[in-house]
Amino acid sequence: MTAEITIPKSAAKMTGATDPALAGFAGPAARLNLIGLTRPELSDAVAALGVPPRQRKMRVSQLWRWIYNRGAGSFDAMSDLGKALRQALADSHSIGRPAIATTQQSTDGTIKWLLRLADGNDIEMVYIPDQDHGALCISSQVGCTLNCRFCHTGTMPLVRNLTAGEILGQFMLARDCLDDWPDADGLRKISTIVMMGMGEPLLNYDNVAKALAIIMDMEGIALSRRSITLSTAGLVPAMERCGRELRVNLAVSLHAVTDLVRDQLVPLNRRYPLAELIQACRDYPSANNARRITFEYVMLQEVNDSLEDAHELVRLLRGIPAKINLIPFNPWPGAPYECSSNNRIHRFAAILNDAGYAAPVRTPRGRDIMAACGQLKSASEKTPALRRRPG
Ligand code: SAH
């Protein structure tokens, strides 16, 4: 069962528009959005408004704190900037987040947002609450080019990279909607970020890196690299760079233990076969026993779920600090696979456990609203969601 949930008024206000679905469209879309700019880029932006060189560093640091620490949704709130500068900024810039087209809440508490970007494309973002914390699942591209055969996102024809501002804007918006900026009481509702939404983050490395650097910046959002997990289908050349530069946790969508099967499931394997992928995991700079690489393994009946596959998986991962996340296949209309039986999944897990690996079976979250792994697909190429909405 799905339910529309009400967006808190404060969140609507923060998007800078009365109707959150229109935020980022009327006016602000044409303006330079400050979200996602580096400090030097922000400095250029204030310089263009006539701020003299000796004041720029201070102004940038004030703006940075307002935007990323306080979560300000308008320039009006930035009391120490001076009225003239606030006005100049409001006239030519924005701090708008992606617009919300629809919000759905699962019976298990998972929330899925369909977000509308300034160019009219849609992406999805998912919040997965747990007892006293929660994970935010962020998209890195509109659609995906990799065409993994079991993944719904891969069936979207339209693909483009998200900008750093659009990636970061998802996080900002989720904090607005969940009332999760630091001045709110209590524990952070978003405690971890998983780059596991639509798209292959390593194919959009520069923008993902820029957004994550801002999320990890100590004077702003200050989320630690240990709270961030980036999931890749195995873009080998970018994995080393990710480990060296971003040093976030790595998750690898493995899904098969032979090239024969993996070539079918994850066509990227034809370019970077298992031996190269596994070597890149061995070399991943930040991996150690405290920070193991997560291997995602979708359980597909009669495709990759034999007990022999489990033994081969153990052999393949030998020596890598690893944990294995078994993901029951989440069905979608027209999918050419079925999920392995519970019994099979648990026997598979037992073999991994016996070999000393943690192998939790991922509880599907938000299946009723098509928010679970691999179910995300927006209708960018079809009728825009706004026009489909009743009324
Ligand atoms: N492109 C990245 C990010 C996507 S993460 C990657 O491939 O890792 C989403 C995870 O869900 C990936 O592990 C993906 O392989 C998995 N997945 C995709 N479709 C699925 C489905 N229908 N059921 C379960 N898991 C799925």
Residues whose N, C-alpha, C, O or C-beta is under 5 A from the ligand:
A	BS01	SAH	F150 C151 H152 M195 M196 G197 G199 E200 P201 S231 T232 A233 S253 E296 V298 I327 P328 F329 N330 C373 G374 Q375
